[in-house]
Amino acid sequence: MAARFKRRIKREMGAEKTSIWIGKGGATTQIMDEVSRQLDQREMVKIKALKSALRDEEAKTMAEKIAQGTEATLIDVRGHTFVLYKRRKRGKVLKKPL
């Protein structure tokens, strides 16, 4: 992925609020499913891991594990917060809630 593109995503996501919080359970299958669902909807997700989630591993390790599990690209890790990007598939119709 081009460095210019990564910088643009970092700039866009800098002001965004965190959309997923990882608690003491860590990167569970429910977290992975939620990350995948949100990536399908909006391409970029900002995730924050609480200190209790990082007892056994560092934020970067957890971010890489989640990125690999969701087939996303890890854009940035700052402290306990990281940004993932996954290009949306063309032709995929999203269902809007009623």
Buried (B, 14 or more C-beta within 10 A) or exposed (E): EEEEEBEEBEEEBEEEEBBBEBEEEBBEEEBBEBBBEBBBEEBBBBBBBEEEBBEEBEBEEBBBBBBEBBEBBBBBBEEBBBBBBBEEEEEEEEEEEE
